[in-house]
Amino acid sequence: MEKVVVETAVHAVKIEGGADAAKLIRESGVLGIAIMAHIGLNPKRLNDLALRVQGTNWEELTKLLKAAGQVEAAEAYAILRDAVTEKAATCITERLSIPTIGIGSGRKCDGAGLVSLDLLGITGGRVPKFAKQYLRAKEDFTDAFRCFVNDVQEGRFPGPEHVYHMSSELICRKPG
């Protein structure tokens, strides 16, 4: 990971995994790599494909609080929480000294985020409950492609303004 950070000049890395990732977070910090921990729903992990909200009962809350404490102790500079109930997110924020960022985790986080595809309205299928679409780009993209196909089929594209021309003194001749 150190090589990637140096070659890309990134300022920080997000690591999913909560308590499972505490050792990696600590080791990265020793190398001078700033880490944002990610707890709650981890969509990159196969077992989270159900995309189920986290922190809905005491057992889940306890697990989230433990994970949050472990990644803070491992010196993550912030924690991203994804699809955590607002009450669980509030408990976590109140217990930590590092910033908490929420995606679908209610109003009591230190900051809020959204996946850009959801925000722009590009998401295919069902839009998450917590996402607010500020644009309906998927519809615009679909309309644009339909117009393009129609213009090609009707001979309107490419038009004379879209083609390159050769010097007038060149003449195209068939060899032979």
C-alpha positions in Angstrom: 0.0 0.0 0.0 2.9 2.4 0.7 4.0 2.2 -3.0 0.5 3.1 -4.2 0.3 6.0 -1.8 3.7 7.4 -2.9 3.1 6.9 -6.6 -0.4 8.4 -6.6 0.3 11.2 -4.1 -3.0 10.5 -2.3 -3.5 12.1 1.1 -5.4 9.2 2.7 -6.9 5.7 2.1 -10.2 4.3 3.2 -10.1 0.7 4.5 -13.3 -1.3 5.0 -13.5 -3.9 7.7 -13.9 -2.3 11.1 -12.3 -4.4 13.8 -10.9 -6.8 11.2 -8.9 -4.0 9.7 -7.4 -2.5 13.0 -4.0 -4.2 12.5 -3.7 -2.9 8.9 -4.8 0.6 10.0 -2.1 0.6 12.7 0.6 -0.6 10.4 -0.4 1.9 7.7 -0.2 4.7 10.3 3.4 3.6 11.2 4.2 4.1 7.5 2.7 7.6 7.6 -0.4 6.7 5.6 -3.6 8.4 6.9 -6.5 6.0 7.1 -10.3 6.5 7.2 -11.9 3.4 8.6 -15.2 2.1 7.2 -17.6 0.3 9.5 -21.2 -0.8 9.1 -22.3 -1.9 5.7 -19.3 -2.9 3.6 -20.6 -3.3 0.0 -17.2 -4.4 -1.3 -17.4 -7.6 0.9 -19.3 -10.6 -0.5 -21.2 -11.3 2.8 -22.7 -7.8 2.7 -24.4 -8.3 -0.7 -27.8 -8.3 1.1 -27.2 -4.5 1.7 -28.9 -4.6 5.0 -29.0 -1.7 7.5 -26.6 -2.2 10.5 -27.2 -1.4 14.1 -30.8 -2.4 14.3 -30.5 -4.3 17.6 -28.3 -4.4 20.8 -26.0 -7.1 19.5 -25.3 -5.2 16.3 -24.8 -1.9 18.2 -22.3 -3.5 20.5 -20.4 -4.9 17.6 -20.3 -1.5 15.8 -19.2 0.3 19.0 -16.4 -2.3 19.5 -15.3 -1.9 15.9 -15.4 1.9 16.2 -13.3 1.8 19.3 -10.7 -0.5 17.8 -10.2 1.5 14.7 -9.9 4.7 16.7 -7.4 3.0 19.0 -5.5 1.9 15.8 -5.3 5.6 14.9 -7.7 6.0 12.0 -8.2 9.7 11.5 -11.9 9.3 10.9 -14.6 6.7 10.5 -17.1 6.3 7.6 -20.3 4.6 8.6 -22.4 3.1 5.9 -26.1 2.3 6.4 -26.1 2.4 10.2 -29.3 3.3 12.1 -29.4 6.9 13.2 -29.5 5.9 16.9 -26.4 3.6 16.5 -24.6 6.3 14.6 -25.3 8.8 17.4 -23.9 6.4 20.0 -20.8 6.0 18.0 -20.3 9.7 17.4 -20.8 10.5 21.1 -18.1 7.9 22.1 -15.4 8.8 19.6 -12.9 11.7 19.6 -12.3 11.4 15.8 -14.7 12.6 13.1 -17.5 10.4 11.9 -18.9 10.6 8.4 -22.2 9.0 7.5 -23.6 7.5 4.3 -27.1 6.6 5.1 -26.4 6.9 8.9 -28.6 9.7 9.9 -28.2 13.3 11.0 -25.9 12.9 14.1 -22.6 12.3 12.3 -19.9 14.9 12.0 -20.2 14.9 8.2 -22.4 13.3 5.5 -21.6 11.7 2.2 -23.3 10.0 -0.7 -22.1 7.7 -3.5 -21.7 10.0 -6.5 -23.7 7.6 -8.8 -26.6 7.9 -6.4 -26.3 11.7 -6.0 -26.2 12.1 -9.8 -29.1 9.8 -10.5 -27.0 7.3 -12.5 -27.7 4.3 -10.2 -29.2 1.4 -12.0 -32.0 -0.4 -10.2 -33.3 0.6 -6.8 -32.0 3.8 -5.2 -31.0 3.4 -1.6 -33.6 4.9 0.9 -30.9 7.2 2.3 -29.8 8.6 -1.1 -31.1 11.9 -2.4 -30.8 12.3 -6.1 -29.9 15.9 -7.1 -29.9 15.1 -10.8 -31.6 12.5 -13.0 -28.6 11.9 -15.2 -29.5 8.3 -16.1 -32.6 9.6 -17.9 -30.5 12.3 -19.7 -27.8 9.8 -20.7 -30.4 7.4 -22.1 -32.1 10.2 -24.0 -28.8 11.3 -25.4 -27.9 7.8 -26.7 -31.4 7.4 -28.3 -30.9 10.8 -30.1 -27.4 9.7 -31.2 -28.7 6.4 -32.6 -31.6 8.1 -34.3 -29.3 10.8 -35.9 -27.0 8.1 -37.2 -29.9 6.0 -38.6 -31.5 9.1 -40.2 -28.1 10.3 -41.7 -27.9 13.5 -39.7 -24.7 12.4 -37.9 -22.0 12.8 -38.8 -22.7 16.0 -40.6 -20.2 18.1 -42.6 -19.1 19.9 -39.5 -18.0 16.6 -37.9 -15.6 15.4 -40.6 -12.0 16.2 -41.5 -11.1 17.3 -45.0 -7.9 16.9 -47.0 -6.0 19.5 -48.9 -7.7 20.4 -52.1 -4.7 19.6 -54.2 -4.7 15.9 -53.2 -6.6 13.7 -55.6 -7.7 10.2 -54.7 -6.7 7.7 -57.4 -7.1 4.0 -57.6 -3.8 2.2 -58.0 -3.2 0.4 -61.2 
